[in-house]
Amino acid sequence: MSPPIRLGVIGLSSSGWAATSLIPPLFDPLLSDKYTITAVATRSETSAQASATKYSELTGHKVKGYYGENGAKDLANDSEVDLVVVSVKIPDHWKAVKPAIDAGKDIFVEWSPGRSLEETAKMAEAAKAKGVRTIVGAQSSHSATIRKMKELVDSGKVGKVISTNLVRTSLVLPSVLKFIGKTSTEDSAYALDINNDATLLTILTGHHLTNLSYILGELKEVSATTAILFPNVQIVDANGKATGEIIKKTAPDQVILTGTLGGRHDGAIVTVHIQAGAATGRFLWFIDGEDGVIEVKNRPENGPQGVFVGFNEMKLLLNNEEVGLDQREEDRLRNTGKAWLEFAKGDKGQYETLEHSVVVWRVLDAAFKSIADGGRKIAVA
């Protein structure tokens, strides 16, 4: 048996995505012999020591704690770290990723890995030149729903694909999606500034484009429109209670992207509508073909948010009849854990990489150009 992959986690504090979603699956028996945490890095000495203490107890061995301006670099240069996990705000990704690549360490970085096509491409090129493996936190292609959708399309159940239409309306809850719509928590207020590149277009639209490309292939042209319908955002505390602070928002809370597919589904029409601020949350996705239609929608038991990217499986129908989802032992790991499982397989694993993230970012880059040009159709370079 191969020795476990030793992780150094940047951004692993007492709360946040790393603490609640990325790291917990690693302690499942399916993964516990494949990974171990050896170092953490956070901004402050206090949080780094608290995190190191916690994970020393959970792993049964000493976990080092790095912090401050040089914390990411010190962690990357630790000889007991094989894979550097970057789970910090998008504007800080490159600063955290570069030392890891320079040190020749494999890297995990959350979606979106860069603030732009140029930055993501720069990461991918640097990783390739250094010969390191990369994994990107766009894990929803591991969902049983997405796998079954791809199987139905590839097996010809709907015939020639004519169009696909996806609508997601996101509510703002204290625990998730804290930066869109009418309210925001203080720690997510940075995403209200469009210059920080953590928007509905870069994050949620990017996640759904990753799934779409996995099932149907890449877009060859795109047009896009955005709007800000809730420009004055109320800051709320962790319990959703208003603090009285109002922040002016410059990032969009409405995104509509249209385009056409290339490749094996050449010419099929694509529509993606992501919005915030509505009274209820919903998720609907149709793939229409000459011989049938696939429909995906949120299950009531998922709650009003119906988070699809990270966790919950959806209701899948083929020609109005529900399709059962194939259940596997590893499904208990959810999408984040299943991605870790695939990465541990080495060359045989299937997971998102920086190289594929560049492909998705080309679509987003074309969308940005279209928005700047009044919604004109732009070819995906």
PyMOL commands that set and color helices and strands:
alter all, ss='L'
color gray80, all
select helices_A, chain A and resi 17-22+24-27+45-59+71-76+90-102+117-130+139-142+144-154+186-192+194-196+200-216+263-265+300-302+329-343+346-348+354-372
alter helices_A, ss='H'
color red, helices_A
select strands_A, chain A and resi 5-10+35-42+64-67+83-86+106-110+134-137+161-170+183-185+219-227+232-236+242-248+254-261+269-276+282-289+293-297+315-318+321-322+378-379
alter strands_A, ss='S'
color yellow, strands_A
deselect
rebuild
show_as cartoon
